[in-house]
Amino acid sequence: MAKESSFDIVSNVDVQEVSNAHQQAVRELTQRYDLKQTGATIEFSKKDETLTVSAPSEFVCGQVRDVLTSKLAKRQIDLAALRWGKVEPAAGASVRQRAVLVQGIDTDIAKRIAKDIRDLKLKCRPSVEGDKLRVSSPSRDVLQQVIAAVREGDYGQPLQFVNYR
């Protein structure tokens, strides 16, 4: 019998790269002429994996968010990995907006991906294992087809394919 080949579908964000992008964005806030004296801040909590943008107005909040997203994009962090909340009023007529990093695949999304893989009618077995999805098959060619099909789908978060063996 042929050896089973498999790979895992995961959704992970490198927290250290996000921290580095955060530090670069904070540095740019202190140096950019149009944002220097606004009092806008960006905070990053590694423990909660959240980014918080505080600014005196919604316009400045949007500009600070653009600076942050550009630094994240330069460090190859997929912006779909951030779930931005609503702009909330904060103390002193300022506004605040939070973004949460998406780590792991939600159970509902994992089930949807598994269903899409089964609908391909290929000889493979997708199985949900916690916050990842394992796909196994005797044929590596089938696994390559599954990877191509999942890449084409839009699941609202970045997906990586790891442990291909």
DSSP file (Angstrom, degrees, kcal/mol; ACC not computed):
  #  RESIDUE AA STRUCTURE BP1 BP2  ACC     N-H-->O    O-->H-N    N-H-->O    O-->H-N    TCO  KAPPA ALPHA  PHI   PSI    X-CA   Y-CA   Z-CA
    1    1 A M              0   0    0      0, 0.0     3,-0.1     0, 0.0     2,-0.1   0.000 360.0 360.0 360.0 141.6    0.0    0.0    0.0
    2    2 A A        -     0   0    0      1,-0.1     2,-0.2     0, 0.0   137,-0.1  -0.349 360.0-102.7 -70.3 148.4    1.2    3.5   -0.8
    3    3 A K        -     0   0    0    135,-0.1     2,-0.3     1,-0.1    -1,-0.1  -0.492  37.9-113.1 -71.3 138.1    2.4    5.8    1.9
    4    4 A E        -     0   0    0     -2,-0.2     2,-0.3    -3,-0.1    -1,-0.1  -0.555  29.0-158.0 -72.6 131.9   -0.1    8.5    2.9
    5    5 A S  E     +A  137   0A   0    132,-2.9   132,-2.8    -2,-0.3     2,-0.3  -0.816  18.9 169.0-104.3 152.4    1.0   12.0    2.1
    6    6 A S  E     -A  136   0A   0     -2,-0.3   159,-2.9   130,-0.2     2,-0.3  -0.975  19.6-167.8-154.9 166.7   -0.5   15.0    4.0
    7    7 A F  E     -A  135   0A   0    128,-1.9   128,-2.7    -2,-0.3     2,-0.4  -0.966  21.2-124.3-151.8 163.1   -0.3   18.7    4.7
    8    8 A D  E     -AB 134 162A   0    154,-3.3   154,-2.5    -2,-0.3     2,-0.6  -0.889   8.8-146.9-112.5 141.9   -1.9   21.1    7.1
    9    9 A I  E     +AB 133 161A   0    124,-3.3   124,-2.0    -2,-0.4     2,-0.3  -0.948  33.9 163.8-104.4 120.1   -3.8   24.3    6.3
   10   10 A V  E     - B   0 160A   0    150,-2.6   150,-3.4    -2,-0.6     2,-0.3  -0.820  36.0-142.8-130.3 168.5   -3.2   26.9    9.1
   11   11 A S        +     0   0    0    120,-0.4    93,-3.9    -2,-0.3     2,-0.4  -0.820  37.2 156.3-135.1  95.1   -3.6   30.6    9.5
   12   12 A N        -     0   0    0     -2,-0.3     2,-0.4    91,-0.2    91,-0.1  -0.923  27.0-156.0-123.3 146.3   -0.8   32.0   11.6
   13   13 A V        -     0   0    0     -2,-0.4     2,-0.9    64,-0.1     3,-0.1  -0.975  27.3-119.4-119.8 134.7    0.7   35.5   11.8
   14   14 A D     >  -     0   0    0     -2,-0.4     4,-1.7     1,-0.2     3,-0.3  -0.631  24.5-164.2 -74.5 105.9    4.3   36.1   12.9
   15   15 A V  H  > S+     0   0    0     -2,-0.9     4,-2.3     1,-0.2    -1,-0.2   0.821  85.7  57.7 -64.6 -33.0    3.7   38.3   16.0
   16   16 A Q  H  > S+     0   0    0      2,-0.2     4,-2.3     1,-0.2    -1,-0.2   0.899 105.7  49.6 -65.8 -39.3    7.4   39.4   16.0
   17   17 A E  H  > S+     0   0    0     -3,-0.3     4,-2.4     2,-0.2    -2,-0.2   0.880 110.2  50.9 -66.1 -36.9    7.0   40.9   12.5
   18   18 A V  H  X S+     0   0    0     -4,-1.7     4,-2.4     2,-0.2    -2,-0.2   0.908 109.9  50.4 -64.6 -40.9    3.8   42.7   13.6
   19   19 A S  H  X S+     0   0    0     -4,-2.3     4,-2.3     2,-0.2    -2,-0.2   0.906 110.5  49.1 -62.8 -42.0    5.7   44.1   16.6
   20   20 A N  H  X S+     0   0    0     -4,-2.3     4,-2.1     2,-0.2    -2,-0.2   0.911 111.4  48.8 -63.4 -42.8    8.5   45.3   14.2
   21   21 A A  H  X S+     0   0    0     -4,-2.4     4,-2.4     2,-0.2    -2,-0.2   0.890 109.8  53.3 -64.1 -38.9    6.0   46.9   11.9
   22   22 A H  H  X S+     0   0    0     -4,-2.4     4,-2.5     2,-0.2    -2,-0.2   0.927 108.6  49.0 -60.0 -46.4    4.3   48.6   14.9
   23   23 A Q  H  X S+     0   0    0     -4,-2.3     4,-2.1     1,-0.2    -1,-0.2   0.889 111.3  49.5 -63.3 -39.4    7.6   50.0   16.0
   24   24 A Q  H  X S+     0   0    0     -4,-2.1     4,-2.1     2,-0.2    -1,-0.2   0.903 111.0  49.8 -64.7 -40.9    8.3   51.3   12.5
   25   25 A A  H  X S+     0   0    0     -4,-2.4     4,-2.0     2,-0.2    -2,-0.2   0.899 109.9  50.5 -66.3 -40.3    4.9   52.9   12.4
   26   26 A V  H  X S+     0   0    0     -4,-2.5     4,-1.5     1,-0.2    -1,-0.2   0.912 110.1  50.9 -62.4 -42.1    5.4   54.6   15.8
   27   27 A R  H  X S+     0   0    0     -4,-2.1     4,-0.8     1,-0.2    -2,-0.2   0.897 109.8  49.8 -62.0 -40.8    8.7   56.0   14.6
   28   28 A E  H  X S+     0   0    0     -4,-2.1     4,-2.6     1,-0.2     3,-0.5   0.858 105.0  58.2 -68.2 -33.9    7.1   57.4   11.4
   29   29 A L  H  < S+     0   0    0     -4,-2.0    -1,-0.2     1,-0.2    -2,-0.2   0.873 107.4  47.4 -61.9 -36.5    4.3   59.0   13.5
   30   30 A T  H  < S+     0   0    0     -4,-1.5    -1,-0.2     1,-0.2    -2,-0.2   0.676 119.5  39.7 -78.8 -16.0    7.0   61.0   15.5
   31   31 A Q  H  < S+     0   0    0     -4,-0.8     2,-0.2    -3,-0.5    -2,-0.2   0.711  88.6  96.7-105.7 -25.4    8.8   62.0   12.3
   32   32 A R    >X  -     0   0    0     -4,-2.6     4,-1.5     1,-0.1     3,-0.7  -0.501  67.2-141.2 -74.1 132.8    6.0   62.8    9.8
   33   33 A Y  T 34 S+     0   0    0     -2,-0.2     4,-0.5     1,-0.2     3,-0.2   0.891  98.4  47.9 -60.7 -43.9    5.2   66.5    9.6
   34   34 A D  T 34 S+     0   0    0      1,-0.2    -1,-0.2     2,-0.1    -5,-0.1   0.677 122.8  33.3 -75.5 -16.2    1.5   66.1    9.2
   35   35 A L  T X4 S+     0   0    0     -3,-0.7     3,-0.9    -7,-0.2     5,-0.4   0.475  92.8  92.8-113.5  -5.3    1.2   63.6   12.1
   36   36 A K  T 3< S+     0   0    0     -4,-1.5     3,-0.4     1,-0.2    -2,-0.1   0.908  95.7  29.4 -60.7 -49.4    3.9   64.8   14.5
   37   37 A Q  T 3  S+     0   0    0     -4,-0.5    -1,-0.2     1,-0.2    -2,-0.1   0.222  95.0  92.8 -99.0  14.0    1.9   67.2   16.7
   38   38 A T  S <  S-     0   0    0     -3,-0.9    -1,-0.2     2,-0.1    -2,-0.1   0.745  87.0-127.9 -81.7 -21.8   -1.5   65.4   16.5
   39   39 A G        +     0   0    0     -4,-0.4     2,-0.2    -3,-0.4    -3,-0.1   0.642  52.4 156.2  82.7  14.5   -1.1   63.2   19.6
   40   40 A A        -     0   0    0     -5,-0.4     2,-0.3   -11,-0.1    -1,-0.3  -0.511  18.9-172.9 -74.8 142.1   -2.0   60.1   17.7
   41   41 A T  E     -D   54   0B   0     13,-2.5    13,-2.6    -2,-0.2     2,-0.4  -0.940  20.2-152.8-135.3 157.3   -0.7   56.8   19.1
   42   42 A I  E     -D   53   0B   0     -2,-0.3     2,-0.4    11,-0.2    11,-0.2  -0.998  16.3-169.9-128.2 126.7   -0.5   53.1   18.1
   43   43 A E  E     -D   52   0B   0      9,-2.7     9,-2.8    -2,-0.4     2,-0.4  -0.929   4.2-163.6-118.4 143.6   -0.3   50.5   20.8
   44   44 A F  E     -D   51   0B   0     -2,-0.4     2,-0.6     7,-0.2     7,-0.2  -0.991   3.4-163.1-128.9 126.6    0.4   46.8   20.4
   45   45 A S  E  >> -D   50   0B   0      5,-2.6     4,-1.7    -2,-0.4     5,-1.3  -0.928   3.7-171.0-109.0 111.1   -0.4   44.1   23.0
   46   46 A K  T  45S+     0   0    0     -2,-0.6    -1,-0.2     2,-0.2     5,-0.0   0.862  87.5  54.9 -66.9 -34.3    1.5   40.9   22.3
   47   47 A K  T  45S+     0   0    0      1,-0.2    -1,-0.2     3,-0.1    -2,-0.0   0.940 121.4  27.2 -65.6 -47.8   -0.5   39.1   25.0
   48   48 A D  T  45S-     0   0    0      2,-0.1    -1,-0.2    52,-0.0    -2,-0.2   0.602 100.7-132.9 -88.0 -12.8   -3.9   40.0   23.6
   49   49 A E  T  <5 +     0   0    0     -4,-1.7    52,-2.6     1,-0.2     2,-0.4   0.940  59.1 136.7  55.4  51.2   -2.6   40.3   20.0
   50   50 A T  E   < -DE  45 100B   0     -5,-1.3    -5,-2.6    50,-0.2     2,-0.4  -0.958  46.0-151.7-127.8 147.3   -4.4   43.6   19.4
   51   51 A L  E     -DE  44  99B   0     48,-2.9    48,-2.8    -2,-0.4     2,-0.5  -0.959  13.5-163.9-112.6 134.7   -3.4   46.8   17.8
   52   52 A T  E     -DE  43  98B   0     -9,-2.8    -9,-2.7    -2,-0.4     2,-0.5  -0.980   3.2-163.4-124.9 123.3   -5.1   50.0   19.1
   53   53 A V  E     -DE  42  97B   0     44,-3.1    44,-2.4    -2,-0.5     2,-0.4  -0.920   8.1-173.2-105.4 124.2   -5.0   53.3   17.2
   54   54 A S  E     +DE  41  96B   0    -13,-2.6   -13,-2.5    -2,-0.5    42,-0.2  -0.962  14.3 157.4-117.0 135.6   -5.9   56.5   19.1
   55   55 A A  E     - E   0  95B   0     40,-2.4    40,-3.3    -2,-0.4   -16,-0.1  -0.973  50.5-114.6-152.2 161.4   -6.2   59.8   17.3
   56   56 A P  S    S+     0   0    0      0, 0.0     2,-0.3     0, 0.0    40,-0.1   0.716  97.9  13.2 -74.5 -19.4   -7.9   63.2   17.8
   57   57 A S  S  > S-     0   0    0     38,-0.1     4,-2.2    37,-0.1    38,-0.1  -0.959  77.4-108.3-149.2 166.5  -10.2   62.7   14.8
   58   58 A E  H  > S+     0   0    0     -2,-0.3     4,-2.2     2,-0.2     5,-0.1   0.861 117.4  55.5 -65.3 -34.6  -11.5   60.0   12.5
   59   59 A F  H  > S+     0   0    0      2,-0.2     4,-1.9     1,-0.2    -1,-0.2   0.939 110.3  43.4 -63.2 -47.8   -9.5   61.5    9.6
   60   60 A V  H  > S+     0   0    0      1,-0.2     4,-2.6     2,-0.2     5,-0.2   0.875 110.9  56.6 -66.3 -36.6   -6.2   61.4   11.5
   61   61 A C  H  X S+     0   0    0     -4,-2.2     4,-2.4     1,-0.2    -1,-0.2   0.909 107.1  49.4 -60.0 -42.2   -7.2   57.8   12.7
   62   62 A G  H  X S+     0   0    0     -4,-2.2     4,-2.1     2,-0.2    -1,-0.2   0.890 110.7  49.5 -63.6 -40.1   -7.5   56.8    9.1
   63   63 A Q  H  X S+     0   0    0     -4,-1.9     4,-2.0     2,-0.2    -2,-0.2   0.916 112.0  47.5 -65.2 -42.9   -4.1   58.3    8.2
   64   64 A V  H  X S+     0   0    0     -4,-2.6     4,-2.5     1,-0.2    -2,-0.2   0.898 110.9  52.1 -65.4 -40.0   -2.4   56.5   11.2
   65   65 A R  H  X S+     0   0    0     -4,-2.4     4,-2.8    -5,-0.2    -1,-0.2   0.889 107.9  52.0 -62.8 -38.9   -4.1   53.3   10.1
   66   66 A D  H  X S+     0   0    0     -4,-2.1     4,-2.1     2,-0.2    -2,-0.2   0.898 109.1  50.0 -63.4 -40.6   -2.8   53.7    6.6
   67   67 A V  H  X S+     0   0    0     -4,-2.0     4,-1.9     2,-0.2    -2,-0.2   0.939 113.1  46.8 -61.6 -46.5    0.8   54.2    8.0
   68   68 A L  H  X S+     0   0    0     -4,-2.5     4,-2.2     1,-0.2    -2,-0.2   0.920 112.2  48.6 -63.1 -45.4    0.4   51.0   10.1
   69   69 A T  H  X S+     0   0    0     -4,-2.8     4,-2.5     1,-0.2    -1,-0.2   0.856 108.8  54.0 -66.9 -33.2   -1.0   48.9    7.2
   70   70 A S  H  X S+     0   0    0     -4,-2.1     4,-1.9     2,-0.2    -1,-0.2   0.905 109.8  47.5 -66.5 -38.5    1.8   50.1    4.9
   71   71 A K  H  X S+     0   0    0     -4,-1.9     4,-0.9     2,-0.2    -2,-0.2   0.879 112.4  49.7 -68.7 -36.8    4.4   48.9    7.4
   72   72 A L  H  <>S+     0   0    0     -4,-2.2     5,-2.4     1,-0.2     3,-0.5   0.911 110.0  50.7 -65.8 -41.6    2.6   45.6    7.9
   73   73 A A  H ><5S+     0   0    0     -4,-2.5     3,-1.6     1,-0.2    -2,-0.2   0.878 105.2  56.1 -65.5 -37.0    2.4   45.1    4.1
   74   74 A K  H 3<5S+     0   0    0     -4,-1.9    -1,-0.2     1,-0.3    -2,-0.2   0.786 106.5  51.6 -64.9 -25.2    6.2   45.8    3.7
   75   75 A R  T 3<5S-     0   0    0     -4,-0.9    -1,-0.3    -3,-0.5    -2,-0.2   0.134 120.8-109.0 -97.6  20.0    6.8   43.0    6.2
   76   76 A Q  T < 5 +     0   0    0     -3,-1.6     2,-0.6     1,-0.2    -3,-0.2   0.796  66.9 150.1  57.7  34.8    4.7   40.5    4.3
   77   77 A I      < -     0   0    0     -5,-2.4     2,-0.3    -8,-0.1    -1,-0.2  -0.879  49.6-125.1 -93.8 121.7    1.9   40.5    6.9
   78   78 A D    >   -     0   0    0     -2,-0.6     3,-1.9     1,-0.2     4,-0.1  -0.508  10.0-144.0 -68.4 126.9   -1.4   39.8    5.1
   79   79 A L  G >  S+     0   0    0     -2,-0.3     3,-1.4     1,-0.3    -1,-0.2   0.655  95.9  72.4 -70.5 -14.3   -3.8   42.6    6.0
   80   80 A A  G 3  S+     0   0    0      1,-0.2    -1,-0.3     3,-0.1    -2,-0.1   0.631  83.0  72.5 -71.3 -12.2   -6.7   40.1    5.9
   81   81 A A  G <  S+     0   0    0     -3,-1.9    21,-2.9    76,-0.1     2,-0.5   0.524  85.6  80.2 -79.1  -4.9   -5.2   38.8    9.2
   82   82 A L  E <   -F  101   0B   0     -3,-1.4     2,-0.7    19,-0.2    19,-0.2  -0.892  63.9-159.9-105.6 131.5   -6.4   42.0   11.0
   83   83 A R  E     -F  100   0B   0     17,-2.3    17,-1.9    -2,-0.5     2,-0.3  -0.907  17.4-154.7-107.3 101.9  -10.1   42.3   12.1
   84   84 A W  E     -F   99   0B   0     -2,-0.7    15,-0.2    15,-0.2     3,-0.1  -0.596   5.4-149.4 -80.9 135.2  -10.7   46.1   12.5
   85   85 A G        -     0   0    0     13,-3.4     2,-0.1    -2,-0.3    -1,-0.1  -0.216  34.4 -71.9 -87.7-175.2  -13.4   47.1   14.9
   86   86 A K        -     0   0    0      1,-0.1     2,-0.6    -2,-0.1    12,-0.5  -0.397  51.9 -98.8 -76.3 156.6  -15.5   50.2   14.7
   87   87 A V        -     0   0    0     10,-0.1    10,-0.2    -2,-0.1    -1,-0.1  -0.685  48.0-163.0 -75.5 120.2  -14.2   53.7   15.4
   88   88 A E  E     -G   96   0B   0      8,-3.4     8,-2.6    -2,-0.6     2,-0.2  -0.820  20.9-112.3-109.1 144.6  -15.2   54.4   19.0
   89   89 A P  E     -G   95   0B   0      0, 0.0     6,-0.3     0, 0.0     2,-0.2  -0.531  40.0-172.6 -69.9 142.5  -15.3   57.8   20.7
   90   90 A A  E >>  -G   94   0B   0      4,-3.5     3,-0.6    -2,-0.2     4,-0.5  -0.614  35.3 -52.6-124.7-174.4  -12.7   58.1   23.5
   91   91 A A  G >4 S+     0   0    0      1,-0.2     3,-0.6    -2,-0.2    -1,-0.2  -0.265 116.0  18.8 -63.9 144.6  -11.8   60.6   26.2
   92   92 A G  G 34 S-     0   0    0      1,-0.2    -1,-0.2    -3,-0.1     3,-0.1   0.872 130.4 -61.2  68.0  40.3  -11.4   64.2   25.2
   93   93 A A  G <4 S+     0   0    0     -3,-0.6    -1,-0.2     1,-0.2     2,-0.2   0.736 104.8 126.5  60.1  25.6  -13.1   64.2   21.8
   94   94 A S  E <<  - G   0  90B   0     -3,-0.6    -4,-3.5    -4,-0.5     2,-0.3  -0.568  50.8-132.8-103.5 174.0  -10.7   61.7   20.4
   95   95 A V  E     -EG  55  89B   0    -40,-3.3   -40,-2.4    -6,-0.3     2,-0.3  -0.874  11.5-159.7-127.3 160.5  -11.3   58.4   18.7
   96   96 A R  E     -EG  54  88B   0     -8,-2.6    -8,-3.4    -2,-0.3     2,-0.4  -0.994   4.2-172.1-140.4 143.7  -10.0   54.9   19.1
   97   97 A Q  E     -E   53   0B   0    -44,-2.4   -44,-3.1    -2,-0.3     2,-0.3  -0.993   9.7-155.5-139.8 132.1  -10.0   51.9   16.8
   98   98 A R  E     -E   52   0B   0    -12,-0.5   -13,-3.4    -2,-0.4     2,-0.4  -0.799   4.4-165.6-108.7 148.6   -8.9   48.3   17.6
   99   99 A A  E     -EF  51  84B   0    -48,-2.8   -48,-2.9    -2,-0.3     2,-0.4  -1.000   8.1-154.4-130.3 133.9   -7.6   45.5   15.4
  100  100 A V  E     -EF  50  83B   0    -17,-1.9   -17,-2.3    -2,-0.4     2,-0.3  -0.902  18.5-125.6-108.5 134.7   -7.3   41.9   16.5
  101  101 A L  E     - F   0  82B   0    -52,-2.6     2,-0.7    -2,-0.4   -19,-0.2  -0.628  22.2-131.9 -76.9 133.6   -4.9   39.5   14.8
  102  102 A V        +     0   0    0    -21,-2.9     2,-0.5    -2,-0.3    -1,-0.0  -0.790  29.8 178.3 -89.0 115.7   -6.5   36.4   13.5
  103  103 A Q        +     0   0    0     -2,-0.7   -91,-0.2   -91,-0.1    -2,-0.0  -0.980  49.8   3.9-118.9 128.5   -4.6   33.3   14.7
  104  104 A G  S    S-     0   0    0    -93,-3.9     2,-0.5    -2,-0.5    28,-0.2   0.071  90.5 -74.0  84.2 161.5   -5.8   29.8   13.7
  105  105 A I        -     0   0    0     26,-2.2   -94,-0.0   -96,-0.1    54,-0.0  -0.828  46.1-120.7 -97.6 128.6   -8.7   28.8   11.6
  106  106 A D     >  -     0   0    0     -2,-0.5     4,-2.8     1,-0.1     5,-0.2  -0.294  23.2-118.2 -60.6 149.4  -12.2   29.2   13.0
  107  107 A T  H  > S+     0   0    0      1,-0.2     4,-2.4     2,-0.2     5,-0.2   0.895 114.1  50.7 -60.2 -41.1  -14.2   25.9   13.3
  108  108 A D  H  > S+     0   0    0      2,-0.2     4,-2.0     1,-0.2    -1,-0.2   0.917 112.8  45.2 -64.3 -42.7  -16.9   27.2   10.9
  109  109 A I  H  > S+     0   0    0      2,-0.2     4,-2.6     1,-0.2    -2,-0.2   0.897 111.7  53.1 -67.8 -39.5  -14.3   28.3    8.3
  110  110 A A  H  X S+     0   0    0     -4,-2.8     4,-2.5     1,-0.2    -2,-0.2   0.906 109.6  48.5 -61.6 -41.4  -12.5   25.0    8.7
  111  111 A K  H  X S+     0   0    0     -4,-2.4     4,-2.4     2,-0.2    -1,-0.2   0.890 110.9  50.9 -65.5 -38.1  -15.7   23.1    8.1
  112  112 A R  H  X S+     0   0    0     -4,-2.0     4,-2.3     2,-0.2    -2,-0.2   0.908 111.2  47.5 -65.7 -41.2  -16.4   25.2    5.0
  113  113 A I  H  X S+     0   0    0     -4,-2.6     4,-2.3     2,-0.2    -2,-0.2   0.923 112.0  50.4 -64.0 -43.9  -12.9   24.6    3.6
  114  114 A A  H  X S+     0   0    0     -4,-2.5     4,-2.4     1,-0.2    -2,-0.2   0.897 110.5  49.7 -61.4 -40.7  -13.3   20.8    4.3
  115  115 A K  H  X S+     0   0    0     -4,-2.4     4,-2.2     2,-0.2    -1,-0.2   0.918 110.0  50.4 -64.6 -42.6  -16.7   20.8    2.5
  116  116 A D  H  X S+     0   0    0     -4,-2.3     4,-0.5     1,-0.2    -2,-0.2   0.880 110.7  50.1 -62.7 -37.2  -15.1   22.7   -0.5
  117  117 A I  H ><>S+     0   0    0     -4,-2.3     3,-1.1     1,-0.2     5,-0.6   0.918 110.5  48.7 -66.9 -43.0  -12.3   20.1   -0.6
  118  118 A R  H ><5S+     0   0    0     -4,-2.4     3,-1.6     1,-0.2    -2,-0.2   0.857 104.3  60.9 -64.3 -33.7  -14.8   17.2   -0.6
  119  119 A D  H 3<5S+     0   0    0     -4,-2.2    -1,-0.2     1,-0.3    -2,-0.2   0.664  88.8  72.0 -67.9 -15.1  -16.8   18.9   -3.3
  120  120 A L  T <<5S-     0   0    0     -3,-1.1    -1,-0.3    -4,-0.5    -2,-0.2   0.687  98.7-137.9 -70.9 -16.7  -13.7   18.6   -5.6
  121  121 A K  T < 5 +     0   0    0     -3,-1.6     2,-0.3    -4,-0.3    -3,-0.1   0.855  52.0 143.7  60.4  38.7  -14.4   14.9   -5.7
  122  122 A L      < -     0   0    0     -5,-0.6     2,-1.8     2,-0.1    -1,-0.2  -0.693  64.8-100.8-101.9 160.4  -10.7   14.0   -5.4
  123  123 A K  S    S+     0   0    0     -2,-0.3    16,-0.4     2,-0.1     2,-0.3  -0.581  82.1 107.6 -83.2  83.3   -9.4   11.0   -3.4
  124  124 A C        -     0   0    0     -2,-1.8    13,-0.2    13,-0.1    -2,-0.1  -0.978  59.6-134.6-152.2 160.5   -8.4   12.9   -0.3
  125  125 A R  E     -C  136   0A   0     11,-2.9    11,-1.8    -2,-0.3     2,-0.4  -0.935  14.5-164.0-124.3 108.6   -9.6   13.2    3.3
  126  126 A P  E     -C  135   0A   0      0, 0.0     2,-0.4     0, 0.0     9,-0.2  -0.738  12.9-178.9 -86.7 140.0   -9.8   16.6    5.0
  127  127 A S  E     -C  134   0A   0      7,-2.8     7,-3.0    -2,-0.4     2,-0.5  -0.995  25.6-129.1-141.8 135.6  -10.1   16.5    8.8
  128  128 A V  E     -C  133   0A   0     -2,-0.4     2,-0.4     5,-0.2     5,-0.2  -0.698  25.3-179.6 -83.8 125.7  -10.5   19.4   11.2
  129  129 A E  E >   -C  132   0A   0      3,-2.6     3,-1.1    -2,-0.5     2,-0.4  -0.811  57.3 -67.1-128.6  90.2   -7.9   19.2   14.1
  130  130 A G  T 3  S-     0   0    0     -2,-0.4    -1,-0.0     1,-0.2     0, 0.0  -0.527 117.2 -10.1  68.9-121.0   -8.3   22.1   16.5
  131  131 A D  T 3  S+     0   0    0     -2,-0.4   -26,-2.2    -3,-0.1  -120,-0.4   0.086 129.5  62.3-101.0  23.6   -7.4   25.3   14.8
  132  132 A K  E <  S- C   0 129A   0     -3,-1.1    -3,-2.6   -28,-0.2     2,-0.4  -0.901  71.3-132.5-138.4 170.2   -5.9   23.7   11.7
  133  133 A L  E     -AC   9 128A   0   -124,-2.0  -124,-3.3    -2,-0.3     2,-0.5  -0.992  15.2-155.9-128.2 124.4   -7.1   21.4    8.9
  134  134 A R  E     -AC   8 127A   0     -7,-3.0    -7,-2.8    -2,-0.4     2,-0.5  -0.869   6.0-167.7-104.0 133.3   -5.2   18.3    7.8
  135  135 A V  E     -AC   7 126A   0   -128,-2.7  -128,-1.9    -2,-0.5     2,-0.3  -0.982  10.0-178.2-119.5 126.6   -5.6   16.9    4.3
  136  136 A S  E     +AC   6 125A   0    -11,-1.8   -11,-2.9    -2,-0.5  -130,-0.2  -0.946  10.0 154.6-129.0 149.2   -4.3   13.5    3.5
  137  137 A S  E     -A    5   0A   0   -132,-2.8  -132,-2.9    -2,-0.3   -13,-0.1  -0.971  47.7-122.2-162.8 152.8   -4.2   11.4    0.3
  138  138 A P  S    S+     0   0    0      0, 0.0     2,-0.5     0, 0.0  -135,-0.1   0.732  98.4  67.4 -71.8 -20.0   -2.1    8.6   -1.2
  139  139 A S     >  -     0   0    0    -16,-0.4     4,-1.3     1,-0.1     3,-0.1  -0.881  63.4-160.5-108.1 126.4   -1.3   10.8   -4.2
  140  140 A R  H  > S+     0   0    0     -2,-0.5     4,-2.1     1,-0.2     5,-0.1   0.805  94.7  62.0 -69.9 -29.0    0.8   14.0   -3.9
  141  141 A D  H  > S+     0   0    0      1,-0.2     4,-1.8     2,-0.2    -1,-0.2   0.889 101.8  51.0 -63.7 -38.5   -0.7   15.2   -7.2
  142  142 A V  H  > S+     0   0    0      1,-0.2     4,-2.2     2,-0.2    -1,-0.2   0.902 108.3  52.1 -64.1 -41.1   -4.1   15.2   -5.6
  143  143 A L  H  X S+     0   0    0     -4,-1.3     4,-2.4     1,-0.2    -2,-0.2   0.882 107.2  52.6 -64.0 -37.6   -2.7   17.3   -2.7
  144  144 A Q  H  X S+     0   0    0     -4,-2.1     4,-2.2     1,-0.2    -1,-0.2   0.888 108.9  50.2 -64.1 -38.0   -1.3   19.8   -5.1
  145  145 A Q  H  X S+     0   0    0     -4,-1.8     4,-2.3     2,-0.2    -2,-0.2   0.888 109.8  50.8 -65.8 -38.9   -4.7   20.1   -6.8
  146  146 A V  H  X S+     0   0    0     -4,-2.2     4,-2.6     2,-0.2     5,-0.2   0.923 109.3  50.4 -64.8 -43.8   -6.3   20.7   -3.3
  147  147 A I  H  X S+     0   0    0     -4,-2.4     4,-2.2     1,-0.2    -2,-0.2   0.926 111.4  48.6 -60.1 -44.8   -3.7   23.4   -2.5
  148  148 A A  H  X S+     0   0    0     -4,-2.2     4,-1.3     1,-0.2    -1,-0.2   0.903 112.7  48.1 -61.7 -42.1   -4.4   25.2   -5.8
  149  149 A A  H  X S+     0   0    0     -4,-2.3     4,-1.1     1,-0.2    -2,-0.2   0.896 111.9  48.4 -67.9 -40.1   -8.2   25.0   -5.3
  150  150 A V  H  < S+     0   0    0     -4,-2.6     3,-0.3     1,-0.2    -1,-0.2   0.873 107.2  56.6 -69.7 -35.4   -8.0   26.3   -1.7
  151  151 A R  H  < S+     0   0    0     -4,-2.2    -1,-0.2    -5,-0.2    -2,-0.2   0.853 105.6  52.2 -62.0 -34.0   -5.7   29.2   -2.8
  152  152 A E  H  < S+     0   0    0     -4,-1.3    -1,-0.2    -5,-0.2    -2,-0.2   0.791  96.0  86.4 -73.3 -27.7   -8.4   30.3   -5.3
  153  153 A G  S  < S-     0   0    0     -4,-1.1     2,-0.6    -3,-0.3   -40,-0.0  -0.350  75.2-133.3 -74.2 154.6  -11.1   30.3   -2.6
  154  154 A D        +     0   0    0      1,-0.1    -3,-0.1     2,-0.1    -2,-0.1  -0.936  32.7 162.6-110.8 113.5  -11.8   33.4   -0.5
  155  155 A Y        -     0   0    0     -2,-0.6    -1,-0.1     2,-0.4   -42,-0.1   0.268  56.3-109.9-115.6   9.6  -12.1   32.5    3.2
  156  156 A G  S    S+     0   0    0      1,-0.1    -2,-0.1   -47,-0.0   -47,-0.0   0.541  91.9  63.4  78.6   6.9  -11.6   35.9    4.7
  157  157 A Q  S    S-     0   0    0    -76,-0.0    -2,-0.4   -52,-0.0     2,-0.2  -0.984  91.3 -91.0-155.9 156.2   -8.2   35.2    6.3
  158  158 A P        -     0   0    0      0, 0.0     2,-0.4     0, 0.0    -4,-0.0  -0.481  40.3-157.3 -72.8 139.6   -4.7   34.3    5.1
  159  159 A L        -     0   0    0     -2,-0.2     2,-0.3  -148,-0.1  -148,-0.2  -0.942   6.1-164.6-119.4 139.3   -4.0   30.5    4.8
  160  160 A Q  E     -B   10   0A   0   -150,-3.4  -150,-2.6    -2,-0.4     2,-0.6  -0.904  14.2-140.0-118.9 152.3   -0.7   28.8    4.8
  161  161 A F  E     +B    9   0A   0     -2,-0.3     2,-0.2  -152,-0.2  -152,-0.2  -0.949  35.3 163.7-114.6 113.6    0.1   25.2    3.8
  162  162 A V  E     +B    8   0A   0   -154,-2.5  -154,-3.3    -2,-0.6     3,-0.2  -0.743  44.2  36.5-127.8 170.3    2.6   23.6    6.1
  163  163 A N        +     0   0    0     -2,-0.2     2,-0.7     1,-0.2    -1,-0.2   0.856  66.0 179.5  55.6  41.7    3.9   20.1    7.0
  164  164 A Y              0   0    0     -3,-0.2  -157,-0.2     1,-0.2    -1,-0.2  -0.640 360.0 360.0 -75.8 113.6    3.7   18.8    3.5
  165  165 A R              0   0    0   -159,-2.9    -1,-0.2    -2,-0.7  -158,-0.2   0.323 360.0 360.0-144.4 360.0    5.0   15.3    3.6
